Amino acid sequence: MRFWDRITGGAATVTVETDKQLYMPGETISVRTTINANNEVEGKSALVSFFGQEEICYEASKYNEEGQKIGEEDEYETNQTVRAEKRIPGPIRLAEGQQHVIEAQIPVPLNAPPTYAGPRATHEYKLRVELDVAWSANSGQTVDIAVGLAGPDSGD
């Protein structure tokens, strides 16, 4: 593996596809990952991660040393709300120009709130597949995932 590719994770290009656009809590995401070797790659494993993040923006008052209000400023708070991971064991060995496909499934946690984007709050989900290469920056791709609101007849 070339030195620069080790530093940047450029030894492979990772492409992630899912079976649909919208998932409900408890459903399974079918993931198809294609790894294209830009040069020789020896991956220890691949990690499939599904995670949700909530960001809330609120106004916070600022005060001077005398306790007088001097203005308001937007503040942001980000929290990870749910996470699911699945490790695909290796080794994953590819010569330059070779391609490898990984098929995996990962569940959407039952407690996953729906995707939301409002003026002061967002709740979004990401799916990331990352190739774990020893002594190297890991190659990977992250895609957006939408989670819907479970209905009353869904059993949740």
N, C-alpha and C positions, 0 to 999 in steps of 0.2 A: 504494500500500500504506500502510495506517495505521501511524503511528510505533510504537505499542505492539506490533503484530503483527511488525514488523521486529525488535524487541528479543527477543520471546518465541518467535519462530518460529510464531506462531499464524495466519499467512496461509493455511495449508493443513493439512488433516488427512490423514495418511498411514496407510493400512491395509494390512497385509501378510498374505498367505495363502500357504501352501505346499501342494504336492500330496499330502503324506503326513506322518506323525508321526515315523517312524523311518527313518534312512538308514544305509547302510554306507559305509565308506571307498571312494572311487572313484565312488560314485553321484553323480548330478546332482540338485540341488534345483531344481524348477520353482517360480518365485516369481511371484505375481500381486500387483501393488501398485496400489492405487486412491488417487488424489490428489483430494481434494475441496477446492476453493478457497473459503475463508471470505471472502476479498476478492481483489483482483487479485494474481496471482502471476506472476513471471517467473523461472523456475529455469534455471540454466546447464546443469545435468545432474542425474542421480540416481546415487547410489553404493550398490551392493549389497555388503554385507560379511558374510562368514561368519568367525567366530573362536571359538577354544576357549580357555578359561582353566582353569588348575589352581590350586587353593588348598590349601595344606598347613598344618595347625596342629600345633605341637609345643611341648613345655614347655622353657623355657630357665631355667637356674639363675641366680639373682642373688646377688652377693657384696658384702660391705661392703668398706671400705678396708683392713681387716686380712686380707682374703682368706677370711673366714668366710661360709659359705653362709647366706643370710638368707631364702630362699624360692624358689618357682618361679612362673613366669608364662607364660601362653599367648602364643605369638608366631605370627604368620601370614605366610606367604610366598605371593605370587600371581605366576604366570607365564603369559604368553600362549604357547600351544603351537603352534597352527596358525592360518593366516589365508589367506583367498582374497577377492579383490575384483574387482568388475566395474563399470566406469563406463558408464552409459547416456547418450550424448550428447544435448544439448538443441539448441535451447532448448525449455523446457516453459513455454508461456504459457497462462494461464487467466484468464478474467474471473471475477468473483465469482459463485459458484453453479455454475461448470462443474466437470466431472469428467474426469480423464485416467487411463487404465489403462496400466501398463507390465508387459509380460511379459518375464521374464529367466530365465536358467539359470545356476547357479553350482555348480562341483564341490565335493564333500567331499574334501579332500586325502587321498591314500592313506595318509599317516602319522598320521591322526587316531585317537587312542586312544578307546576307548568311553566313553560318558557314565558317570559314577560319582558316587555320593553316599554317603560313609561318615562315621564319627564324627570322623575327623581329616583327611580329604582329600575334595575334590570335583573333578570334572572336568566342566565344562559347556560347552555351545555356544550361541551366539547368532547370529541372522541379523538384520541391521539394514539397512533401506532408508532413505536420507536424501536429501531434495531439497536441492540446493545453490542457495541464493538469495543473490545478491550483496548485500553490506552488511547481512546479516540473520542472525539465528539460524536454523539449518537445521531444517526440519520433518522428522520421521521417526518410525519405529516399530521397536522391537526385539522379536523373538519368540524363544522357546526352541526349540532343535532337539536331538533325541536322536540319538546315533550309537551303533550297535551294534558288537559284536565281529565282525570278519570271520572267517568259517568257513574250515576247511582246504581246501574246494573252491572258494573264491572267487577263487583266483589270487593272493592277497596273501601 
